[in-house]
Amino acid sequence: MSRAGAGGTGAGGRDAGETGGAGETGGAGAVSRGPAQRRQAIADHVLSAGSATAAELVERFGVSLMTIHRDLDELERQGIVRKFRGGVTAQPSGVFESNVAYRRGSMRAEKEAIAARALELVEPGMAVMLDDSTTALALARRLGEVTPLTVVTNFLEGLNLLARAGGVRLIALGGDYDALHDSFLGVSCVEAVESLNVDLCFVSTSAVSAGYAFHQEQHIVSVKRAMLASASRSVLLIDSTKLGRTALHRVAPLGAFDRVITDAGAPAAALRDLDEHTIVRDVVAVP
């Protein structure tokens, strides 16, 4: 179910304006790749490292400085990175936190610990729905341990992962593909969710405070709300950095979730807020 990279390539996988011999080679480990794949690799590197200079990227990807600047202009247009004189940075913001590459690289150990606890709630024979969060993706990697299962998700990376899992009946939620989130969203996705009834739904949000779960993007909120409404039980998976924060849109009151799972980095005030507004909350230790 892999999606081909967006954007065309010329001969040898080059940008239309790139000149030179066949294929792109350069610094150590540089390989020939098309512009879409190269830009994704640049984004992954910058989001992981936090920043990079243009000269470093030229050496790393074996292309011209002009090509790197074109790539960075496009990534900045997409809201993935910010350019500065001589380089680029991935300072977190609401837009950056929406990017799946940024989310995939943040709080990995905490997400894995949360996912391990969430797996204990899953029983063979269940129908389970996962949202497009990277915390739910960590859970998806473990679902092959509890089969047979029916798994429903709109996250393309999750679909590709679970398509290889034995004992899993996989239902893909379609809709408009959103490259920033690597998931399917929009009215069609909401309608697909509303046609289903699952035993257990796992979602995450970008912020939790004052008795509510929040997200910064309205089109994401509508899908998450539909998922909660389609489930007999719902679980909020939230790493501790999201607690005590707010975002633009309310997703749901915390009382709408049967359980909240977070990590031991949660501050005491945030845990008291959870106790006041949730049915059950689990705090997991991070190895």
ChimeraX attribute file (.defattr): number of C-alpha atoms within 10 A of each C-alpha:
attribute: neighborCount
match mode: 1-to-1
recipient: residues
	/A:1	10
	/A:2	9
	/A:3	10
	/A:4	8
	/A:5	12
	/A:6	11
	/A:7	10
	/A:8	12
	/A:9	14
	/A:10	12
	/A:11	11
	/A:12	13
	/A:13	19
	/A:14	22
	/A:15	19
	/A:16	11
	/A:17	8
	/A:18	15
	/A:19	11
	/A:20	8
	/A:21	8
	/A:22	11
	/A:23	16
	/A:24	20
	/A:25	17
	/A:26	15
	/A:27	14
	/A:28	10
	/A:29	10
	/A:30	15
	/A:31	16
	/A:32	18
	/A:33	19
	/A:34	21
	/A:35	23
	/A:36	19
	/A:37	16
	/A:38	18
	/A:39	19
	/A:40	15
	/A:41	15
	/A:42	21
	/A:43	24
	/A:44	18
	/A:45	18
	/A:46	22
	/A:47	25
	/A:48	15
	/A:49	12
	/A:50	15
	/A:51	18
	/A:52	19
	/A:53	15
	/A:54	21
	/A:55	13
	/A:56	14
	/A:57	21
	/A:58	19
	/A:59	17
	/A:60	18
	/A:61	23
	/A:62	21
	/A:63	22
	/A:64	19
	/A:65	15
	/A:66	13
	/A:67	17
	/A:68	22
	/A:69	18
	/A:70	15
	/A:71	20
	/A:72	22
	/A:73	16
	/A:74	14
	/A:75	19
	/A:76	17
	/A:77	11
	/A:78	15
	/A:79	17
	/A:80	27
	/A:81	26
	/A:82	18
	/A:83	18
	/A:84	12
	/A:85	7
	/A:86	11
	/A:87	17
	/A:88	23
	/A:89	19
	/A:90	23
	/A:91	15
	/A:92	14
	/A:93	10
	/A:94	14
	/A:95	14
	/A:96	20
	/A:97	20
	/A:98	21
	/A:99	20
	/A:100	20
	/A:101	23
	/A:102	22
	/A:103	17
	/A:104	19
	/A:105	13
	/A:106	15
	/A:107	14
	/A:108	15
	/A:109	14
	/A:110	23
	/A:111	25
	/A:112	22
	/A:113	23
	/A:114	28
	/A:115	25
	/A:116	16
	/A:117	19
	/A:118	22
	/A:119	16
	/A:120	9
	/A:121	9
	/A:122	18
	/A:123	17
	/A:124	13
	/A:125	14
	/A:126	16
	/A:127	23
	/A:128	23
	/A:129	27
	/A:130	23
	/A:131	23
	/A:132	26
	/A:133	25
	/A:134	27
	/A:135	28
	/A:136	27
	/A:137	24
	/A:138	21
	/A:139	23
	/A:140	21
	/A:141	15
	/A:142	16
	/A:143	25
	/A:144	16
	/A:145	15
	/A:146	16
	/A:147	17
	/A:148	17
	/A:149	21
	/A:150	18
	/A:151	23
	/A:152	23
	/A:153	28
	/A:154	26
	/A:155	26
	/A:156	23
	/A:157	21
	/A:158	26
	/A:159	22
	/A:160	13
	/A:161	15
	/A:162	24
	/A:163	14
	/A:164	10
	/A:165	17
	/A:166	13
	/A:167	17
	/A:168	19
	/A:169	15
	/A:170	17
	/A:171	16
	/A:172	18
	/A:173	21
	/A:174	21
	/A:175	17
	/A:176	12
	/A:177	17
	/A:178	13
	/A:179	14
	/A:180	16
	/A:181	21
	/A:182	19
	/A:183	24
	/A:184	24
	/A:185	23
	/A:186	16
	/A:187	15
	/A:188	15
	/A:189	22
	/A:190	22
	/A:191	15
	/A:192	17
	/A:193	27
	/A:194	16
	/A:195	9
	/A:196	15
	/A:197	16
	/A:198	21
	/A:199	17
	/A:200	23
	/A:201	27
	/A:202	27
	/A:203	23
	/A:204	25
	/A:205	25
	/A:206	23
	/A:207	24
	/A:208	28
	/A:209	19
	/A:210	16
	/A:211	17
	/A:212	20
	/A:213	27
	/A:214	24
	/A:215	23
	/A:216	20
	/A:217	17
	/A:218	12
	/A:219	13
	/A:220	21
	/A:221	18
	/A:222	16
	/A:223	26
	/A:224	25
	/A:225	16
	/A:226	18
	/A:227	26
	/A:228	25
	/A:229	18
	/A:230	20
	/A:231	21
	/A:232	12
	/A:233	17
	/A:234	23
	/A:235	23
	/A:236	24
	/A:237	26
	/A:238	26
	/A:239	28
	/A:240	22
	/A:241	17
	/A:242	20
	/A:243	23
	/A:244	17
	/A:245	14
	/A:246	18
	/A:247	18
	/A:248	13
	/A:249	16
	/A:250	19
	/A:251	26
	/A:252	19
	/A:253	16
	/A:254	25
	/A:255	17
	/A:256	19
	/A:257	22
	/A:258	16
	/A:259	20
	/A:260	25
	/A:261	22
	/A:262	26
	/A:263	22
	/A:264	18
	/A:265	15
	/A:266	18
	/A:267	13
	/A:268	10
	/A:269	11
	/A:270	18
	/A:271	18
	/A:272	10
	/A:273	18
	/A:274	24
	/A:275	15
	/A:276	13
	/A:277	18
	/A:278	18
	/A:279	14
	/A:280	14
	/A:281	18
	/A:282	17
	/A:283	18
	/A:284	19
	/A:285	14
	/A:286	13
	/A:287	7
